Amino acid sequence: MEIDEFISLLKARKSIRRFKRRKPIPAQAEQLLLEAARLAPSAGNQQTWHFFVIKDDLLKDIAVKAAYGQGFIGQASLVIVVAVDKERAFSGYGRRGLDLYCLQDTAAAIENMLLAAAALGLAACWVGAFDERELELGLDIDSRRYRPVAILPVGYADEAPAHRSRLPLDRVTTYL
Protein backbone atom coordinates (compact mmCIF):
# COMPACT_ATOMS: atom_id res chain seq x y z
CA MET A 1 0.00 0.00 0.00
CA GLU A 2 1.28 3.42 -0.92
CA ILE A 3 1.19 6.20 1.67
CA ASP A 4 -1.42 8.09 -0.36
CA GLU A 5 -3.72 5.05 -0.20
CA PHE A 6 -3.18 4.79 3.54
CA ILE A 7 -3.96 8.48 4.12
CA SER A 8 -7.08 8.08 1.96
CA LEU A 9 -8.17 5.18 4.16
CA LEU A 10 -7.64 7.30 7.27
CA LYS A 11 -9.69 10.11 5.77
CA ALA A 12 -12.46 7.76 4.62
CA ARG A 13 -12.93 6.08 8.01
CA LYS A 14 -15.86 7.46 9.98
CA SER A 15 -17.60 6.59 13.21
CA ILE A 16 -20.89 5.03 12.16
CA ARG A 17 -23.91 4.95 14.44
CA ARG A 18 -26.51 3.43 12.13
CA PHE A 19 -26.12 -0.04 10.72
CA LYS A 20 -28.01 -2.22 8.26
CA ARG A 21 -29.68 -4.85 10.39
CA ARG A 22 -29.52 -8.54 9.63
CA LYS A 23 -26.60 -8.28 7.23
CA PRO A 24 -24.03 -10.72 8.58
CA ILE A 25 -20.33 -10.13 8.32
CA PRO A 26 -18.47 -12.95 6.53
CA ALA A 27 -16.45 -15.14 8.89
CA GLN A 28 -13.25 -14.29 7.01
CA ALA A 29 -13.80 -10.54 7.53
CA GLU A 30 -14.52 -11.12 11.22
CA GLN A 31 -11.28 -13.05 11.56
CA LEU A 32 -9.36 -10.33 9.73
CA LEU A 33 -10.68 -7.72 12.18
CA LEU A 34 -9.50 -9.78 15.12
CA GLU A 35 -6.18 -10.53 13.44
CA ALA A 36 -5.63 -6.81 12.84
CA ALA A 37 -6.22 -6.21 16.55
CA ARG A 38 -3.89 -9.04 17.54
CA LEU A 39 -1.11 -7.55 15.42
CA ALA A 40 -1.20 -4.22 17.26
CA PRO A 41 1.89 -3.12 19.18
CA SER A 42 1.85 -3.58 22.93
CA ALA A 43 4.12 -2.66 25.82
CA GLY A 44 6.78 -5.30 26.20
CA ASN A 45 4.79 -7.45 23.76
CA GLN A 46 2.52 -8.38 26.69
CA GLN A 47 -0.56 -8.33 24.40
CA THR A 48 -2.82 -7.42 27.28
CA TRP A 49 -6.02 -7.34 25.22
CA HIS A 50 -8.90 -9.80 25.18
CA PHE A 51 -11.81 -9.68 22.73
CA PHE A 52 -15.36 -10.74 23.58
CA VAL A 53 -17.28 -11.17 20.31
CA ILE A 54 -21.05 -10.81 20.52
CA LYS A 55 -23.46 -11.91 17.79
CA ASP A 56 -26.50 -12.78 19.90
CA ASP A 57 -29.19 -10.07 19.93
CA LEU A 58 -29.99 -10.55 23.61
CA LEU A 59 -26.34 -10.05 24.54
CA LYS A 60 -26.16 -7.01 22.27
CA ASP A 61 -29.15 -5.61 24.18
CA ILE A 62 -27.16 -6.02 27.40
CA ALA A 63 -24.34 -4.00 25.83
CA VAL A 64 -26.84 -1.32 24.73
CA LYS A 65 -28.22 -1.06 28.26
CA ALA A 66 -24.72 -0.90 29.78
CA ALA A 67 -23.85 1.81 27.23
CA TYR A 68 -26.56 4.12 28.55
CA GLY A 69 -29.06 3.16 25.85
CA GLN A 70 -26.91 3.74 22.78
CA GLY A 71 -29.23 1.69 20.57
CA PHE A 72 -27.03 1.67 17.48
CA ILE A 73 -24.83 -0.90 19.24
CA GLY A 74 -27.66 -3.40 18.99
CA GLN A 75 -28.07 -2.77 15.24
CA ALA A 76 -24.52 -3.88 14.43
CA SER A 77 -23.86 -7.29 12.90
CA LEU A 78 -21.40 -8.02 15.65
CA VAL A 79 -20.16 -6.27 18.73
CA ILE A 80 -16.65 -6.63 20.09
CA VAL A 81 -15.98 -5.79 23.69
CA VAL A 82 -12.30 -4.98 24.01
CA ALA A 83 -11.02 -5.73 27.46
CA VAL A 84 -7.77 -5.73 29.37
CA ASP A 85 -6.45 -9.02 30.66
CA LYS A 86 -5.43 -7.73 34.08
CA GLU A 87 -3.22 -10.73 34.87
CA ARG A 88 -1.10 -10.19 31.76
CA ALA A 89 -1.06 -6.43 32.31
CA PHE A 90 0.19 -6.75 35.88
CA SER A 91 2.65 -9.57 35.21
CA GLY A 92 4.67 -7.50 32.78
CA TYR A 93 4.96 -4.13 34.48
CA GLY A 94 3.12 -4.24 37.80
CA ARG A 95 0.90 -1.25 38.59
CA ARG A 96 2.19 0.80 35.64
CA GLY A 97 1.19 -2.03 33.30
CA LEU A 98 -2.24 -2.27 34.90
CA ASP A 99 -2.89 1.48 35.13
CA LEU A 100 -1.46 2.71 31.83
CA TYR A 101 0.28 0.37 29.41
CA CYS A 102 -2.68 -1.98 29.01
CA LEU A 103 -4.91 0.96 28.06
CA GLN A 104 -2.41 2.01 25.42
CA ASP A 105 -2.29 -1.60 24.19
CA THR A 106 -6.05 -1.84 23.82
CA ALA A 107 -6.23 1.58 22.12
CA ALA A 108 -3.75 0.38 19.49
CA ALA A 109 -5.76 -2.82 18.95
CA ILE A 110 -9.01 -0.86 18.63
CA GLU A 111 -7.52 1.54 16.08
CA ASN A 112 -6.21 -1.41 14.07
CA MET A 113 -9.73 -2.89 14.02
CA LEU A 114 -11.27 0.42 12.98
CA LEU A 115 -8.86 0.73 10.07
CA ALA A 116 -9.30 -2.92 9.09
CA ALA A 117 -13.07 -2.45 9.14
CA ALA A 118 -12.76 0.53 6.80
CA ALA A 119 -10.44 -1.41 4.48
CA LEU A 120 -12.98 -4.28 4.39
CA GLY A 121 -15.88 -1.96 3.54
CA LEU A 122 -17.34 -2.32 7.02
CA ALA A 123 -18.40 0.35 9.46
CA ALA A 124 -17.61 0.65 13.16
CA CYS A 125 -17.66 3.02 16.09
CA TRP A 126 -15.43 3.23 19.17
CA VAL A 127 -17.76 3.41 22.17
CA GLY A 128 -16.22 4.35 25.48
CA ALA A 129 -19.32 5.54 27.33
CA PHE A 130 -20.63 2.56 29.27
CA ASP A 131 -21.00 1.23 32.78
CA GLU A 132 -18.16 -1.28 33.19
CA ARG A 133 -19.76 -3.14 36.07
CA GLU A 134 -23.11 -3.48 34.33
CA LEU A 135 -21.40 -4.80 31.20
CA GLU A 136 -19.32 -7.28 33.21
CA LEU A 137 -22.35 -8.59 35.09
CA GLY A 138 -24.61 -8.71 32.04
CA LEU A 139 -22.11 -10.57 29.87
CA ASP A 140 -20.73 -12.68 32.73
CA ILE A 141 -17.22 -11.28 32.25
CA ASP A 142 -14.88 -12.23 35.09
CA SER A 143 -14.06 -8.82 36.59
CA ARG A 144 -11.16 -10.26 38.58
CA ARG A 145 -9.41 -11.08 35.30
CA TYR A 146 -10.82 -8.67 32.69
CA ARG A 147 -11.66 -4.98 32.51
CA PRO A 148 -13.84 -3.81 29.58
CA VAL A 149 -12.29 -0.76 27.92
CA ALA A 150 -14.39 -0.25 24.80
CA ILE A 151 -17.39 -1.53 22.89
CA LEU A 152 -16.91 -1.77 19.14
CA PRO A 153 -20.10 -2.31 17.09
CA VAL A 154 -19.25 -3.47 13.56
CA GLY A 155 -21.50 -3.87 10.55
CA TYR A 156 -22.53 -2.27 7.29
CA ALA A 157 -23.22 1.46 7.33
CA ASP A 158 -26.77 2.64 6.95
CA GLU A 159 -25.72 6.28 6.96
CA ALA A 160 -23.11 8.45 5.32
CA PRO A 161 -22.28 11.18 7.81
CA ALA A 162 -20.27 14.18 6.73
CA HIS A 163 -16.61 14.20 7.56
CA ARG A 164 -15.90 15.85 10.87
CA SER A 165 -13.23 18.48 10.91
CA ARG A 166 -9.86 18.01 12.57
CA LEU A 167 -7.80 20.66 14.25
CA PRO A 168 -4.93 21.94 12.13
CA LEU A 169 -1.49 20.49 12.88
CA ASP A 170 -0.17 23.78 14.24
CA ARG A 171 -2.82 23.68 17.01
CA VAL A 172 -1.92 20.18 18.15
CA THR A 173 1.82 20.09 17.56
CA THR A 174 4.73 21.66 19.40
CA TYR A 175 8.24 21.23 18.09
CA LEU A 176 10.80 21.21 20.88
FIKOL-551895 format. One line per 10 residues: number of its first residue (from 1); their letters; for each residue x, y, z of N, C-alpha, C. Coordinates in nm, 4 decimals, padded with zeros to 6 digits. Layout:
BEGIN
NUM) A) X/Y/Z/X/Y/Z/X/Y/Z ~ ...
END
This chain:
BEGIN
1) MEIDEFISLL) 00.0843/-00.1175/00.0000/00.0000/00.0000/00.0000/00.0888/00.1238/00.0000 ~ 00.0576/00.2148/-00.0860/00.1284/00.3416/-00.0923/00.0767/00.4326/00.0185 ~ 00.1579/00.5294/00.0586/00.1190/00.6195/00.1665/-00.0065/00.6986/00.1309 ~ -00.0223/00.7352/00.0047/-00.1424/00.8089/-00.0363/-00.2681/00.7249/-00.0150 ~ -00.2583/00.5947/-00.0428/-00.3716/00.5045/-00.0202/-00.4038/00.4955/00.1291 ~ -00.2989/00.4889/00.2097/-00.3184/00.4791/00.3539/-00.3846/00.6051/00.4090 ~ -00.3369/00.7210/00.3672/-00.3958/00.8479/00.4119/-00.5404/00.8568/00.3651 ~ -00.5691/00.8095/00.2448/-00.7077/00.8082/00.1959/-00.7964/00.7202/00.2830 ~ -00.7429/00.6061/00.3263/-00.8173/00.5182/00.4157/-00.8458/00.5883/00.5486 ~ -00.7447/00.6562/00.6024/-00.7639/00.7298/00.7273/-00.8721/00.8356/00.7119
11) KARKSIRRFK) -00.8703/00.9051/00.6002/-00.9689/01.0109/00.5765/-01.1087/00.9542/00.5524 ~ -01.1168/00.8367/00.4940/-01.2463/00.7761/00.4619/-01.3142/00.7148/00.5844 ~ -01.2373/00.6730/00.6825/-01.2929/00.6079/00.8009/-01.3768/00.7055/00.8812 ~ -01.4953/00.6619/00.9185/-01.5857/00.7459/00.9981/-01.6450/00.6613/01.1104 ~ -01.6853/00.7268/01.2161/-01.7598/00.6591/01.3213/-01.9051/00.6495/01.2765 ~ -01.9535/00.5269/01.2642/-02.0892/00.5027/01.2160/-02.1781/00.4620/01.3322 ~ -02.2961/00.5228/01.3360/-02.3906/00.4954/01.4436/-02.5270/00.4502/01.3917 ~ -02.5291/00.4045/01.2691/-02.6505/00.3434/01.2131/-02.6064/00.2329/01.1180 ~ -02.6537/00.1133/01.1472/-02.6116/-00.0045/01.0723/-02.7299/-00.0711/01.0039 ~ -02.7001/-00.1390/00.8925/-02.8009/-00.2216/00.8258/-02.8191/-00.3475/00.9103
21) RRKPIPAQAE) -02.9399/-00.3687/00.9548/-02.9676/-00.4850/01.0391/-02.9713/-00.6127/00.9555 ~ -02.9393/-00.7196/01.0213/-02.9519/-00.8541/00.9630/-02.8566/-00.8813/00.8476 ~ -02.7575/-00.8006/00.8283/-02.6604/-00.8281/00.7226/-02.5342/-00.8816/00.7894 ~ -02.5163/-01.0127/00.7858/-02.4031/-01.0722/00.8579/-02.2685/-01.0381/00.7936 ~ -02.1700/-01.0351/00.8772/-02.0329/-01.0134/00.8319/-01.9728/-01.1504/00.8003 ~ -01.9094/-01.1659/00.6851/-01.8470/-01.2951/00.6535/-01.7445/-01.3343/00.7593 ~ -01.7366/-01.4633/00.7862/-01.6450/-01.5139/00.8889/-01.5010/-01.4711/00.8611 ~ -01.4621/-01.4694/00.7347/-01.3250/-01.4291/00.7013/-01.2990/-01.2833/00.7401 ~ -01.3960/-01.1962/00.7161/-01.3801/-01.0545/00.7530/-01.3732/-01.0401/00.9045 ~ -01.4555/-01.1151/00.9750/-01.4521/-01.1124/01.1216/-01.3138/-01.1544/01.1728
31) QLLLEAARLA) -01.2602/-01.2588/01.1151/-01.1277/-01.3054/01.1565/-01.0192/-01.2034/01.1227 ~ -01.0331/-01.1352/01.0100/-00.9363/-01.0325/00.9735/-00.9394/-00.9150/01.0706 ~ -01.0573/-00.8784/01.1174/-01.0681/-00.7719/01.2181/-00.9921/-00.8104/01.3447 ~ -01.0147/-00.9317/01.3904/-00.9498/-00.9783/01.5123/-00.7993/-00.9949/01.4922 ~ -00.7611/-01.0389/01.3740/-00.6182/-01.0526/01.3441/-00.5502/-00.9157/01.3413 ~ -00.6188/-00.8164/01.2850/-00.5634/-00.6806/01.2838/-00.5414/-00.6324/01.4267 ~ -00.6357/-00.6608/01.5141/-00.6220/-00.6212/01.6546/-00.5057/-00.6945/01.7200 ~ -00.4954/-00.8222/01.6942/-00.3895/-00.9039/01.7541/-00.2506/-00.8587/01.7115 ~ -00.2408/-00.7990/01.5948/-00.1114/-00.7549/01.5418/-00.0701/-00.6163/01.5913 ~ -00.1514/-00.5549/01.6739/-00.1196/-00.4216/01.7264/00.0043/-00.4276/01.8155
41) PSAGNQQTWH) 00.0755/-00.3164/01.8251/00.1886/-00.3124/01.9183/00.1377/-00.3119/02.0617 ~ 00.2205/-00.3611/02.1514/00.1849/-00.3578/02.2935/00.3114/-00.3445/02.3761 ~ 00.2967/-00.2872/02.4931/00.4116/-00.2657/02.5817/00.4763/-00.3989/02.6165 ~ 00.6038/-00.4082/02.5878/00.6777/-00.5301/02.6198/00.6219/-00.6535/02.5524 ~ 00.5448/-00.6359/02.4467/00.4786/-00.7454/02.3757/00.3923/-00.8301/02.4692 ~ 00.3360/-00.7664/02.5723/00.2520/-00.8380/02.6686/00.1148/-00.8753/02.6110 ~ 00.0706/-00.8027/02.5075/-00.0560/-00.8325/02.4400/-00.1685/-00.8469/02.5426 ~ -00.1918/-00.7389/02.6135/-00.2824/-00.7419/02.7284/-00.4304/-00.7361/02.6927 ~ -00.4637/-00.7434/02.5653/-00.6023/-00.7344/02.5225/-00.6723/-00.8695/02.5273 ~ -00.8044/-00.8626/02.5334/-00.8897/-00.9797/02.5178/-01.0165/-00.9313/02.4491
51) FFVIKDDLLK) -01.0671/-01.0099/02.3543/-01.1808/-00.9681/02.2726/-01.3002/-01.0599/02.2969 ~ -01.4108/-01.0014/02.3407/-01.5360/-01.0742/02.3576/-01.6228/-01.0397/02.2373 ~ -01.6528/-01.1388/02.1536/-01.7277/-01.1171/02.0306/-01.8736/-01.1563/02.0538 ~ -01.9623/-01.0622/02.0267/-02.1050/-01.0811/02.0521/-02.1811/-01.0792/01.9202 ~ -02.2591/-01.1852/01.8963/-02.3462/-01.1906/01.7791/-02.4929/-01.2049/01.8196 ~ -02.5165/-01.2530/01.9390/-02.6499/-01.2785/01.9902/-02.7218/-01.1471/02.0219 ~ -02.8446/-01.1319/01.9728/-02.9189/-01.0075/01.9926/-02.9465/-00.9773/02.1395 ~ -02.9728/-01.0791/02.2190/-02.9988/-01.0554/02.3615/-02.8743/-01.0020/02.4314 ~ -02.7582/-01.0533/02.3944/-02.6338/-01.0046/02.4539/-02.6006/-00.8640/02.4036 ~ -02.6334/-00.8367/02.2776/-02.6157/-00.7008/02.2268/-02.7029/-00.6032/02.3056
61) DIAVKAAYGQ) -02.8247/-00.6462/02.3390/-02.9146/-00.5609/02.4180/-02.8552/-00.5297/02.5549 ~ -02.7843/-00.6250/02.6122/-02.7165/-00.6015/02.7399/-02.6097/-00.4937/02.7221 ~ -02.5363/-00.5011/02.6112/-02.4339/-00.3998/02.5829/-02.4984/-00.2630/02.5628 ~ -02.6116/-00.2588/02.4937/-02.6839/-00.1324/02.4733/-02.7231/-00.0717/02.6076 ~ -02.7789/-00.1542/02.6945/-02.8217/-00.1056/02.8259/-02.7025/-00.0554/02.9062 ~ -02.5925/-00.1305/02.9047/-02.4723/-00.0902/02.9782/-02.4127/00.0372/02.9199 ~ -02.4373/00.0620/02.7911/-02.3847/00.1809/02.7230/-02.4861/00.2950/02.7254 ~ -02.5631/00.3012/02.8327/-02.6564/00.4116/02.8551/-02.7575/00.4282/02.7423 ~ -02.8004/00.3137/02.6852/-02.9061/00.3163/02.5851/-02.8638/00.3537/02.4452 ~ -02.7364/00.3428/02.4132/-02.6908/00.3742/02.2775/-02.7352/00.2610/02.1835
71) GFIGQASLVI) -02.8562/00.2751/02.1318/-02.9227/00.1693/02.0568/-02.8516/00.1223/01.9316 ~ -02.7713/00.2074/01.8722/-02.7032/00.1674/01.7484/-02.6124/00.0465/01.7704 ~ -02.5671/00.0261/01.8944/-02.4827/-00.0898/01.9243/-02.5584/-00.2178/01.8912 ~ -02.6854/-00.2217/01.9246/-02.7661/-00.3402/01.8987/-02.7975/-00.3632/01.7522 ~ -02.7821/-00.2621/01.6676/-02.8068/-00.2769/01.5241/-02.6901/-00.3429/01.4513 ~ -02.5719/-00.3385/01.5108/-02.4519/-00.3882/01.4434/-02.4584/-00.5390/01.4226 ~ -02.3914/-00.5860/01.3188/-02.3860/-00.7293/01.2900/-02.3146/-00.8049/01.4004 ~ -02.2095/-00.7445/01.4506/-02.1400/-00.8024/01.5650/-02.0872/-00.6903/01.6518 ~ -02.0657/-00.7235/01.7760/-02.0161/-00.6268/01.8731/-01.8947/-00.6891/01.9401 ~ -01.7867/-00.6138/01.9450/-01.6648/-00.6626/02.0085/-01.6398/-00.5786/02.1328
81) VVAVDKERAF) -01.6362/-00.6457/02.2453/-01.5982/-00.5788/02.3688/-01.4484/-00.6007/02.3850 ~ -01.3749/-00.4910/02.3842/-01.2298/-00.4976/02.4007/-01.2011/-00.4787/02.5486 ~ -01.1306/-00.5758/02.6033/-01.1017/-00.5730/02.7463/-00.9531/-00.5901/02.7706 ~ -00.9135/-00.5523/02.8904/-00.7769/-00.5732/02.9369/-00.7730/-00.7046/03.0135 ~ -00.6728/-00.7846/02.9850/-00.6451/-00.9023/03.0663/-00.5554/-00.8534/03.1797 ~ -00.6139/-00.8351/03.2966/-00.5426/-00.7733/03.4085/-00.4240/-00.8572/03.4556 ~ -00.4349/-00.9874/03.4464/-00.3225/-01.0730/03.4874/-00.2001/-01.0480/03.3989 ~ -00.2227/-01.0453/03.2677/-00.1100/-01.0191/03.1759/-00.0568/-00.8782/03.1950 ~ -00.1471/-00.7829/03.2150/-00.1056/-00.6427/03.2312/-00.0175/-00.6267/03.3546 ~ -00.0563/-00.6892/03.4635/00.0192/-00.6748/03.5876/00.1493/-00.7544/03.5837
91) SGYGRRGLDL) 00.1460/-00.8699/03.5204/00.2651/-00.9570/03.5214/00.3837/-00.8939/03.4500 ~ 00.3577/-00.8098/03.3531/00.4673/-00.7497/03.2781/00.5296/-00.6292/03.3452 ~ 00.4451/-00.5407/03.3983/00.4957/-00.4133/03.4482/00.4330/-00.3689/03.5801 ~ 00.3713/-00.4601/03.6518/00.3124/-00.4239/03.7802/00.2022/-00.3207/03.7651 ~ 00.1954/-00.2258/03.8593/00.0896/-00.1248/03.8589/00.0905/-00.0400/03.7319 ~ 00.2093/-00.0037/03.6849/00.2187/00.0798/03.5641/00.1561/00.0069/03.4443 ~ 00.1802/-00.1236/03.4365/00.1192/-00.2034/03.3301/-00.0317/-00.2071/03.3413 ~ -00.0808/-00.2174/03.4653/-00.2243/-00.2271/03.4901/-00.2948/-00.0929/03.4768 ~ -00.2270/00.0155/03.5147/-00.2890/00.1479/03.5133/-00.2752/00.2223/03.3811 ~ -00.1707/00.1920/03.3038/-00.1461/00.2711/03.1829/-00.1181/00.1878/03.0580
101) YCLQDTAAAI) -00.0169/00.1031/03.0630/00.0276/00.0365/02.9406/-00.0825/-00.0467/02.8758 ~ -00.1622/-00.1143/02.9576/-00.2677/-00.1982/02.9012/-00.3722/-00.1141/02.8276 ~ -00.3966/00.0085/02.8745/-00.4913/00.0957/02.8059/-00.4347/00.1409/02.6714 ~ -00.3057/00.1670/02.6687/-00.2410/00.2005/02.5415/-00.2467/00.0807/02.4461 ~ -00.2236/-00.0377/02.5009/-00.2292/-00.1599/02.4188/-00.3663/-00.1768/02.3545 ~ -00.4713/-00.1639/02.4356/-00.6052/-00.1844/02.3815/-00.6417/-00.0745/02.2818 ~ -00.5951/00.0486/02.3064/-00.6225/00.1578/02.2119/-00.5613/00.1274/02.0756 ~ -00.4402/00.0739/02.0756/-00.3754/00.0384/01.9486/-00.4533/-00.0728/01.8781 ~ -00.4994/-00.1712/01.9537/-00.5759/-00.2819/01.8949/-00.7083/-00.2319/01.8377 ~ -00.7732/-00.1410/01.9102/-00.9006/-00.0860/01.8630/-00.8798/-00.0077/01.7338
111) ENMLLAAAAL) -00.7773/00.0754/01.7301/-00.7522/00.1537/01.6085/-00.7228/00.0611/01.4904 ~ -00.6469/-00.0456/01.5148/-00.6210/-00.1413/01.4068/-00.7520/-00.2009/01.3549 ~ -00.8442/-00.2334/01.4462/-00.9727/-00.2888/01.4021/-01.0543/-00.1864/01.3249 ~ -01.0531/-00.0610/01.3689/-01.1273/00.0420/01.2979/-01.0751/00.0592/01.1551 ~ -00.9445/00.0587/01.1413/-00.8856/00.0725/01.0072/-00.9111/-00.0511/00.9220 ~ -00.9015/-00.1689/00.9835/-00.9298/-00.2925/00.9093/-01.0756/-00.2942/00.8644 ~ -01.1658/-00.2506/00.9508/-01.3072/-00.2452/00.9137/-01.3261/-00.1556/00.7913 ~ -01.2641/-00.0390/00.7936/-01.2756/00.0531/00.6799/-01.2191/-00.0102/00.5527 ~ -01.1057/-00.0772/00.5650/-01.0442/-00.1415/00.4482/-01.1316/-00.2541/00.3929 ~ -01.2104/-00.3172/00.4801/-01.2978/-00.4276/00.4393/-01.4357/-00.3795/00.3931
121) GLAACWVGAF) -01.4572/-00.2487/00.3934/-01.5876/-00.1959/00.3543/-01.6918/-00.2063/00.4650 ~ -01.6453/-00.2240/00.5864/-01.7338/-00.2318/00.7022/-01.7339/-00.0990/00.7761 ~ -01.8277/-00.0857/00.8659/-01.8399/00.0352/00.9464/-01.8275/-00.0024/01.0936 ~ -01.7772/00.0905/01.1730/-01.7606/00.0650/01.3156/-01.7616/00.1968/01.3906 ~ -01.7696/00.1849/01.5227/-01.7656/00.3022/01.6089/-01.6995/00.2621/01.7402 ~ -01.6104/00.3447/01.7898/-01.5425/00.3226/01.9171/-01.6309/00.3812/02.0260 ~ -01.6874/00.2966/02.1103/-01.7760/00.3411/02.2172/-01.7034/00.3261/02.3509 ~ -01.6876/00.4370/02.4178/-01.6216/00.4349/02.5484/-01.7152/00.4681/02.6627 ~ -01.8357/00.5157/02.6302/-01.9315/00.5542/02.7335/-02.0180/00.4339/02.7689 ~ -01.9842/00.3680/02.8789/-02.0632/00.2556/02.9273/-02.0290/00.2303/03.0732
131) DERELELGLD) -02.1184/00.1599/03.1393/-02.0999/00.1227/03.2783/-02.0259/-00.0115/03.2809 ~ -01.8998/-00.0067/03.3203/-01.8163/-00.1276/03.3188/-01.8787/-00.2415/03.3982 ~ -01.9231/-00.2101/03.5184/-01.9758/-00.3143/03.6070/-02.1010/-00.3772/03.5479 ~ -02.1890/-00.2948/03.4936/-02.3112/-00.3480/03.4330/-02.2786/-00.4381/03.3144 ~ -02.1802/-00.3986/03.2345/-02.1396/-00.4800/03.1204/-02.0793/-00.6128/03.1673 ~ -01.9926/-00.6062/03.2669/-01.9318/-00.7284/03.3211/-02.0382/-00.8247/03.3731 ~ -02.1305/-00.7737/03.4523/-02.2355/-00.8593/03.5091/-02.3268/-00.9149/03.4003 ~ -02.3688/-00.8294/03.3087/-02.4613/-00.8714/03.2036/-02.4040/-00.9752/03.1097 ~ -02.2748/-00.9632/03.0801/-02.2108/-01.0568/02.9866/-02.1341/-01.1676/03.0582 ~ -02.1415/-01.1681/03.1908/-02.0728/-01.2680/03.2731/-01.9216/-01.2670/03.2461
141) IDSRRYRPVA) -01.8663/-01.1459/03.2416/-01.7219/-01.1277/03.2253/-01.6578/-01.1292/03.3638 ~ -01.5571/-01.2102/03.3808/-01.4877/-01.2228/03.5091/-01.4113/-01.0938/03.5392 ~ -01.4665/-01.0130/03.6299/-01.4064/-00.8822/03.6594/-01.2749/-00.8935/03.7353 ~ -01.2461/-01.0084/03.7926/-01.1156/-01.0260/03.8584/-01.0053/-01.0363/03.7530 ~ -01.0402/-01.0860/03.6360/-00.9411/-01.1080/03.5303/-00.9456/-01.0022/03.4202 ~ -01.0667/-00.9556/03.3848/-01.0816/-00.8671/03.2695/-01.1449/-00.7339/03.3085 ~ -01.1043/-00.6299/03.2368/-01.1656/-00.4982/03.2508/-01.2081/-00.4489/03.1126 ~ -01.3386/-00.4338/03.0872/-01.3840/-00.3808/02.9582/-01.3361/-00.2363/02.9401 ~ -01.2831/-00.2085/02.8226/-01.2293/-00.0761/02.7922/-01.3107/-00.0065/02.6826 ~ -01.3641/-00.0837/02.5902/-01.4390/-00.0253/02.4796/-01.5377/-00.1263/02.4239
151) ILPVGYADEA) -01.6418/-00.0725/02.3635/-01.7387/-00.1528/02.2891/-01.7253/-00.1100/02.1437 ~ -01.7116/-00.2076/02.0555/-01.6914/-00.1775/01.9139/-01.8007/-00.2456/01.8307 ~ -01.9103/-00.1740/01.7998/-02.0098/-00.2309/01.7093/-01.9563/-00.2261/01.5661 ~ -01.9759/-00.3360/01.4934/-01.9251/-00.3467/01.3564/-02.0368/-00.3999/01.2673 ~ -02.0492/-00.3404/01.1497/-02.1502/-00.3873/01.0550/-02.1371/-00.3134/00.9241 ~ -02.2491/-00.2999/00.8556/-02.2532/-00.2271/00.7294/-02.3263/-00.0955/00.7529 ~ -02.2671/00.0123/00.7073/-02.3219/00.1458/00.7328/-02.4597/00.1629/00.6699 ~ -02.5470/00.2254/00.7458/-02.6775/00.2643/00.6953/-02.6909/00.4163/00.7067 ~ -02.5784/00.4828/00.6946/-02.5721/00.6282/00.6957/-02.4402/00.6691/00.6313 ~ -02.4341/00.7905/00.5889/-02.3115/00.8454/00.5316/-02.2895/00.9836/00.5918
161) PAHRSRLPLD) -02.2452/00.9866/00.7169/-02.2276/01.1177/00.7814/-02.1176/01.1991/00.7137 ~ -02.1309/01.3288/00.7268/-02.0275/01.4181/00.6729/-01.8989/01.3981/00.7515 ~ -01.7896/01.4284/00.6871/-01.6606/01.4203/00.7563/-01.6566/01.5278/00.8645 ~ -01.6044/01.4890/00.9780/-01.5903/01.5853/01.0870/-01.4527/01.6498/01.0754 ~ -01.4487/01.7758/01.1063/-01.3226/01.8484/01.0907/-01.2208/01.8044/01.1955 ~ -01.0974/01.8272/01.1662/-00.9862/01.8007/01.2568/-00.9129/01.9315/01.2787 ~ -00.8587/01.9471/01.3969/-00.7803/02.0665/01.4249/-00.6576/02.0692/01.3346 ~ -00.6134/02.1864/01.2957/-00.4926/02.1936/01.2134/-00.3695/02.1495/01.2939 ~ -00.2708/02.0996/01.2238/-00.1490/02.0494/01.2885/-00.0846/02.1515/01.3808 ~ -00.0848/02.2785/01.3392/-00.0167/02.3781/01.4239/-00.0872/02.4014/01.5570
171) RVTTYL) -00.2104/02.3554/01.5714/-00.2816/02.3683/01.7006/-00.2595/02.2471/01.7902 ~ -00.2092/02.1390/01.7349/-00.1924/02.0178/01.8150/-00.0476/01.9691/01.8189 ~ 00.0423/02.0504/01.7656/00.1823/02.0088/01.7558/00.2728/02.1184/01.8121 ~ 00.3687/02.0764/01.8915/00.4731/02.1657/01.9405/00.6070/02.1009/01.9097 ~ 00.6888/02.1717/01.8370/00.8236/02.1227/01.8088/00.9174/02.1726/01.9191 ~ 00.9895/02.0831/01.9793/01.0798/02.1206/02.0884/01.2246/02.1187/02.0412
END
